[in-house]
Amino acid sequence: MNTLLRAVVIAVAFSIASPSIAGEAVPVNATFGIQWTPVDWADPADRITESLGAAGLPGGSTIGIAARDHLNTITGRVGSDYVILAFSETDWVYAAYADLPAGYDPATNTASFAGPLNVVGGEGRFVGATGTLTIRSRILFSLPVGTFAIKGVIKTAD
């Protein structure tokens, strides 16, 4: 009887803890329409830009995005202070990209960059989130708009 009681206690404890142990894999495959704003472009080695936008998802839901990046036009590299993906008012993912090659096409007056977008945490159901996504951008200079295409899987801690 003592062995049976222990087995039941262990099974109950494991069933309570297993959702937090298992985590959740949240796939992301979205192209965000963004509006970008030059914050401080005085230094060509550190042009600071902020971007805001949103992407529609199947089923009618939407993800918001906010980003702040630093472009070095001398070396042609870009990195971010932050990228925030907002799934709801309380469920946010924090991510960042670093030292990605950035290009400019004078024929189309567009800039672009692509590379890894590292998940570094979050809020709500994304506290402790991890993962590596990919980001691909296209920025139009004739209008302050562009796109961020983001793909990958976010792993939650719970």
Backbone as CSV, one residue per row, in Angstrom:
resi,resn,N_x,N_y,N_z,CA_x,CA_y,CA_z,C_x,C_y,C_z
1,MET,0.824,-1.189,0.000,0.000,0.000,0.000,0.866,1.250,0.000
2,ASN,1.942,1.251,0.751,2.840,2.386,0.811,3.439,2.669,-0.568
3,THR,3.806,1.647,-1.318,4.366,1.799,-2.655,3.321,2.374,-3.603
4,LEU,2.092,1.913,-3.503,1.013,2.431,-4.331,0.772,3.912,-4.046
5,LEU,0.764,4.285,-2.769,0.568,5.691,-2.386,1.691,6.564,-2.959
6,ARG,2.926,6.095,-2.870,4.042,6.844,-3.435,3.889,7.014,-4.951
7,ALA,3.488,5.946,-5.622,3.311,6.000,-7.070,2.228,7.000,-7.448
8,VAL,1.138,7.049,-6.691,0.057,7.993,-6.960,0.544,9.432,-6.731
9,VAL,1.264,9.673,-5.641,1.782,11.011,-5.344,2.740,11.465,-6.442
10,ILE,3.629,10.578,-6.866,4.573,10.924,-7.928,3.825,11.198,-9.240
11,ALA,2.840,10.375,-9.561,2.074,10.573,-10.793,1.316,11.894,-10.774
12,VAL,0.701,12.238,-9.640,-0.031,13.505,-9.518,0.943,14.678,-9.615
13,ALA,2.064,14.589,-8.918,3.053,15.673,-8.962,3.577,15.867,-10.382
14,PHE,3.852,14.771,-11.078,4.349,14.872,-12.445,3.289,15.454,-13.369
15,SER,2.034,15.053,-13.198,0.990,15.568,-14.082,0.757,17.061,-13.858
16,ILE,0.948,17.525,-12.626,0.811,18.962,-12.350,1.993,19.718,-12.940
17,ALA,3.189,19.162,-12.827,4.395,19.849,-13.281,4.645,19.693,-14.773
18,SER,4.097,18.658,-15.402,4.452,18.385,-16.788,4.113,19.489,-17.768
19,PRO,3.016,20.242,-17.640,2.817,21.322,-18.597,3.940,22.362,-18.555
20,SER,4.480,22.646,-17.385,5.558,23.627,-17.315,6.882,23.027,-17.774
21,ILE,7.035,21.728,-17.673,8.257,21.080,-18.136,8.248,20.980,-19.661
22,ALA,7.087,20.661,-20.219,6.994,20.396,-21.647,7.217,21.639,-22.495
23,GLY,6.715,22.783,-22.060,6.830,23.991,-22.871,5.911,23.936,-24.069
24,GLU,5.987,24.978,-24.870,5.140,25.096,-26.044,6.003,25.596,-27.188
25,ALA,5.794,25.086,-28.361,6.473,25.570,-29.556,5.469,26.408,-30.338
26,VAL,5.758,27.687,-30.483,4.855,28.607,-31.164,5.473,28.980,-32.508
27,PRO,4.916,28.446,-33.608,5.475,28.788,-34.913,5.083,30.204,-35.326
28,VAL,6.016,30.865,-35.996,5.769,32.202,-36.527,6.162,32.189,-38.002
29,ASN,5.252,32.609,-38.843,5.517,32.770,-40.270,4.663,33.947,-40.716
30,ALA,5.204,35.149,-40.572,4.415,36.349,-40.801,5.239,37.412,-41.510
31,THR,4.576,38.168,-42.361,5.195,39.330,-42.987,4.495,40.569,-42.466
32,PHE,5.261,41.372,-41.753,4.742,42.576,-41.114,4.862,43.754,-42.068
33,GLY,3.793,44.489,-42.230,3.881,45.795,-42.864,4.326,46.769,-41.781
34,ILE,5.354,47.544,-42.054,5.887,48.442,-41.023,5.945,49.883,-41.524
35,GLN,5.937,50.782,-40.582,6.268,52.179,-40.835,7.529,52.460,-40.030
36,TRP,8.544,53.035,-40.669,9.798,53.307,-39.975,9.981,54.810,-39.822
37,THR,10.688,55.157,-38.751,10.950,56.561,-38.437,12.431,56.739,-38.144
38,PRO,13.117,57.649,-38.867,14.502,57.928,-38.500,14.525,58.705,-37.180
39,VAL,15.174,58.144,-36.170,15.240,58.777,-34.847,16.422,59.741,-34.789
40,ASP,17.594,59.252,-35.180,18.801,60.081,-35.190,19.706,59.568,-36.304
41,TRP,19.800,60.322,-37.380,20.624,59.919,-38.515,21.835,60.827,-38.683
42,ALA,22.214,61.578,-37.659,23.338,62.507,-37.746,24.668,61.791,-37.963
43,ASP,24.830,60.612,-37.383,26.088,59.871,-37.452,25.939,58.733,-38.470
44,PRO,26.631,58.767,-39.609,26.488,57.690,-40.592,26.961,56.328,-40.074
45,ALA,27.731,56.307,-39.001,28.168,55.045,-38.404,27.150,54.511,-37.404
46,ASP,26.109,55.295,-37.116,25.081,54.843,-36.165,23.754,55.571,-36.431
47,ARG,23.092,55.172,-37.494,21.781,55.732,-37.814,20.720,54.933,-37.082
48,ILE,19.985,55.606,-36.201,18.990,54.950,-35.351,17.610,55.114,-35.969
49,THR,16.895,53.989,-36.092,15.569,53.965,-36.692,14.629,53.160,-35.801
50,GLU,13.381,53.598,-35.703,12.336,52.821,-35.011,11.283,52.412,-36.030
51,SER,10.746,51.208,-35.856,9.729,50.675,-36.756,8.567,50.123,-35.954
52,LEU,7.356,50.345,-36.459,6.134,49.797,-35.867,5.310,49.170,-36.978
53,GLY,4.634,48.064,-36.657,3.801,47.443,-37.676,2.984,46.299,-37.133
54,ALA,2.355,45.573,-38.060,1.502,44.453,-37.685,1.446,43.458,-38.835
55,ALA,1.068,42.227,-38.482,0.875,41.167,-39.469,-0.383,40.396,-39.117
56,GLY,-1.178,40.096,-40.116,-2.345,39.251,-39.912,-1.945,37.791,-39.940
57,LEU,-2.667,36.998,-39.161,-2.412,35.562,-39.088,-3.661,34.798,-39.503
58,PRO,-3.505,33.530,-39.885,-4.687,32.723,-40.170,-5.608,32.691,-38.939
59,GLY,-6.880,32.719,-39.173,-7.829,32.710,-38.062,-8.221,34.103,-37.614
60,GLY,-7.632,35.125,-38.239,-8.030,36.491,-37.936,-7.261,37.185,-36.834
61,SER,-6.291,36.529,-36.210,-5.522,37.212,-35.171,-4.403,38.042,-35.800
62,THR,-3.810,38.904,-35.003,-2.787,39.830,-35.469,-1.615,39.817,-34.498
63,ILE,-0.405,39.976,-35.032,0.793,40.163,-34.213,1.298,41.583,-34.478
64,GLY,1.610,42.318,-33.419,2.223,43.630,-33.564,3.734,43.512,-33.464
65,ILE,4.436,44.485,-34.012,5.895,44.498,-33.925,6.373,45.919,-33.636
66,ALA,7.401,46.008,-32.813,8.100,47.273,-32.549,9.588,46.942,-32.551
67,ALA,10.383,47.777,-33.209,11.820,47.517,-33.297,12.584,48.834,-33.292
68,ARG,13.788,48.770,-32.773,14.707,49.916,-32.817,16.056,49.366,-33.263
69,ASP,16.587,49.918,-34.373,17.862,49.395,-34.851,18.880,50.498,-35.089
70,HIS,20.117,50.036,-35.276,21.276,50.903,-35.505,21.952,50.438,-36.782
71,LEU,21.997,51.312,-37.788,22.625,50.996,-39.058,23.943,51.748,-39.178
72,ASN,24.981,51.003,-39.480,26.273,51.601,-39.776,26.404,51.637,-41.296
73,THR,26.211,52.809,-41.896,26.261,52.913,-43.360,27.685,52.806,-43.893
74,ILE,28.678,52.956,-43.040,30.068,52.846,-43.459,30.450,51.375,-43.642
75,THR,30.080,50.531,-42.658,30.407,49.100,-42.746,29.296,48.289,-43.389
76,GLY,28.103,48.869,-43.530,26.980,48.139,-44.111,26.454,47.051,-43.202
77,ARG,26.427,47.314,-41.886,25.948,46.332,-40.899,24.833,46.968,-40.071
78,VAL,23.928,46.126,-39.583,22.801,46.598,-38.782,22.599,45.670,-37.585
79,GLY,22.186,46.249,-36.468,21.836,45.491,-35.262,20.670,46.188,-34.588
80,SER,20.061,45.511,-33.629,18.888,46.094,-32.973,19.113,46.253,-31.480
81,ASP,18.450,47.276,-30.917,18.335,47.368,-29.464,17.296,46.356,-28.998
82,TYR,16.208,46.264,-29.762,15.125,45.346,-29.416,14.221,45.113,-30.612
83,VAL,13.552,43.976,-30.577,12.416,43.666,-31.435,11.376,43.077,-30.491
84,ILE,10.182,43.628,-30.500,9.102,43.122,-29.648,7.987,42.613,-30.544
85,LEU,7.606,41.355,-30.359,6.453,40.777,-31.039,5.315,40.708,-30.024
86,ALA,4.225,41.399,-30.293,3.091,41.457,-29.357,1.963,40.577,-29.885
87,PHE,1.754,39.439,-29.210,0.691,38.518,-29.584,-0.640,38.932,-28.965
88,SER,-0.578,39.632,-27.831,-1.767,40.166,-27.153,-1.282,41.289,-26.236
89,GLU,-2.197,41.862,-25.480,-1.805,42.930,-24.552,-0.836,42.447,-23.481
90,THR,-0.852,41.156,-23.179,-0.009,40.623,-22.101,1.038,39.618,-22.568
91,ASP,0.957,39.152,-23.804,1.866,38.114,-24.308,2.815,38.703,-25.349
92,TRP,4.068,38.995,-24.910,5.070,39.622,-25.758,6.314,38.751,-25.827
93,VAL,6.981,38.801,-26.959,8.268,38.133,-27.147,9.323,39.209,-27.380
94,TYR,10.454,39.086,-26.682,11.579,39.996,-26.868,12.630,39.284,-27.711
95,ALA,13.160,39.980,-28.712,14.169,39.399,-29.592,15.140,40.490,-30.025
96,ALA,16.229,40.070,-30.663,17.229,41.029,-31.154,18.023,40.397,-32.283
97,TYR,18.528,41.239,-33.175,19.460,40.805,-34.205,20.733,41.635,-34.052
98,ALA,21.855,41.055,-34.479,23.145,41.736,-34.281,24.037,41.562,-35.493
99,ASP,24.681,42.653,-35.886,25.741,42.649,-36.876,25.373,41.915,-38.169
100,LEU,24.180,42.224,-38.700,23.745,41.617,-39.956,24.182,42.487,-41.134
101,PRO,24.536,41.870,-42.253,24.870,42.662,-43.431,23.617,43.370,-43.956
102,ALA,23.762,44.645,-44.279,22.650,45.438,-44.800,23.047,45.987,-46.156
103,GLY,22.118,45.984,-47.076,22.412,46.464,-48.417,21.482,47.577,-48.837
104,TYR,21.917,48.334,-49.833,21.114,49.420,-50.399,21.130,49.295,-51.911
105,ASP,19.954,49.409,-52.535,19.819,49.349,-53.975,19.390,50.721,-54.484
106,PRO,20.310,51.491,-55.095,19.948,52.833,-55.551,18.917,52.829,-56.683
107,ALA,18.862,51.763,-57.471,17.897,51.703,-58.574,16.456,51.702,-58.060
108,THR,16.217,51.035,-56.922,14.866,50.976,-56.352,14.725,51.841,-55.100
109,ASN,15.829,52.442,-54.670,15.853,53.256,-53.446,15.331,52.458,-52.250
110,THR,15.822,51.219,-52.136,15.423,50.338,-51.036,16.654,49.823,-50.298
111,ALA,16.440,49.498,-49.044,17.471,48.864,-48.224,16.927,47.522,-47.752
112,SER,17.834,46.621,-47.407,17.391,45.315,-46.913,18.470,44.696,-46.039
113,PHE,18.027,43.766,-45.199,18.937,42.932,-44.424,18.217,41.642,-44.099
114,ALA,18.983,40.619,-43.750,18.402,39.318,-43.400,19.368,38.578,-42.494
115,GLY,18.808,37.727,-41.619,19.642,36.913,-40.749,18.888,36.426,-39.534
116,PRO,19.624,35.927,-38.549,18.990,35.380,-37.353,18.409,36.461,-36.444
117,LEU,17.264,36.149,-35.876,16.584,36.989,-34.896,16.475,36.146,-33.634
118,ASN,17.264,36.466,-32.622,17.363,35.643,-31.413,16.317,36.042,-30.383
119,VAL,15.519,35.063,-29.963,14.515,35.280,-28.915,15.237,35.299,-27.571
120,VAL,15.003,36.358,-26.778,15.722,36.528,-25.517,14.802,36.593,-24.298
121,GLY,13.505,36.345,-24.477,12.586,36.354,-23.338,11.219,36.844,-23.747
122,GLY,10.444,37.228,-22.723,9.110,37.719,-23.023,8.300,38.004,-21.784
123,GLU,7.026,38.257,-22.015,6.046,38.546,-20.963,4.868,37.600,-21.125
124,GLY,4.083,37.456,-20.065,2.901,36.599,-20.128,3.286,35.158,-20.377
125,ARG,2.649,34.529,-21.355,2.969,33.120,-21.638,4.351,32.938,-22.236
126,PHE,5.045,34.053,-22.578,6.370,33.980,-23.178,7.508,34.300,-22.208
127,VAL,7.239,34.363,-20.911,8.318,34.550,-19.936,9.304,33.393,-20.096
128,GLY,10.565,33.710,-20.244,11.593,32.682,-20.402,11.663,32.079,-21.799
129,ALA,11.011,32.697,-22.790,11.009,32.155,-24.147,12.414,32.171,-24.744
130,THR,12.659,31.210,-25.640,13.935,31.094,-26.342,13.656,30.751,-27.806
131,GLY,14.704,30.704,-28.586,14.585,30.282,-29.974,15.342,31.214,-30.895
132,THR,15.491,30.776,-32.119,16.097,31.606,-33.152,15.155,31.634,-34.339
133,LEU,14.721,32.827,-34.681,13.872,33.042,-35.835,14.746,33.597,-36.955
134,THR,14.187,33.805,-38.123,14.888,34.522,-39.179,14.092,35.784,-39.497
135,ILE,14.812,36.830,-39.838,14.182,38.081,-40.235,14.735,38.480,-41.595
136,ARG,13.845,38.960,-42.443,14.221,39.480,-43.759,13.463,40.786,-43.927
137,SER,14.198,41.858,-44.207,13.557,43.170,-44.306,13.672,43.741,-45.706
138,ARG,12.771,44.626,-45.996,12.838,45.457,-47.202,12.280,46.809,-46.801
139,ILE,13.093,47.832,-46.918,12.730,49.182,-46.488,12.706,50.095,-47.705
140,LEU,11.608,50.805,-47.894,11.490,51.771,-48.977,11.867,53.146,-48.448
141,PHE,12.738,53.845,-49.169,13.127,55.185,-48.745,12.232,56.269,-49.342
142,SER,11.542,55.958,-50.450,10.648,56.946,-51.041,9.426,57.188,-50.158
143,LEU,9.049,56.194,-49.398,7.985,56.288,-48.384,8.552,55.686,-47.100
144,PRO,8.107,56.112,-45.952,8.645,55.509,-44.721,7.933,54.201,-44.364
145,VAL,7.967,53.229,-45.297,7.307,51.943,-45.077,8.239,50.820,-45.492
146,GLY,7.853,49.606,-45.152,8.627,48.444,-45.529,7.980,47.185,-45.004
147,THR,8.748,46.096,-45.032,8.268,44.821,-44.515,9.363,44.146,-43.696
148,PHE,8.932,43.408,-42.704,9.777,42.487,-41.954,9.114,41.115,-42.090
149,ALA,9.764,40.168,-42.734,9.270,38.793,-42.808,9.994,37.995,-41.731
150,ILE,9.221,37.400,-40.817,9.804,36.662,-39.689,9.259,35.239,-39.702
151,LYS,10.189,34.268,-39.597,9.823,32.842,-39.606,10.610,32.110,-38.531
152,GLY,10.010,31.063,-38.001,10.696,30.216,-37.039,9.768,29.742,-35.949
153,VAL,10.368,29.238,-34.873,9.606,28.695,-33.754,10.099,29.313,-32.451
154,ILE,9.156,29.811,-31.674,9.450,30.340,-30.350,9.152,29.227,-29.344
155,LYS,10.095,28.972,-28.462,9.903,27.952,-27.423,9.615,28.636,-26.100
156,THR,8.488,28.296,-25.507,8.144,28.885,-24.222,8.730,28.055,-23.089
157,ALA,8.907,28.685,-21.940,9.460,27.991,-20.780,8.400,27.136,-20.107
158,ASP,7.148,27.530,-20.228,6.047,26.769,-19.571,5.392,25.828,-20.515
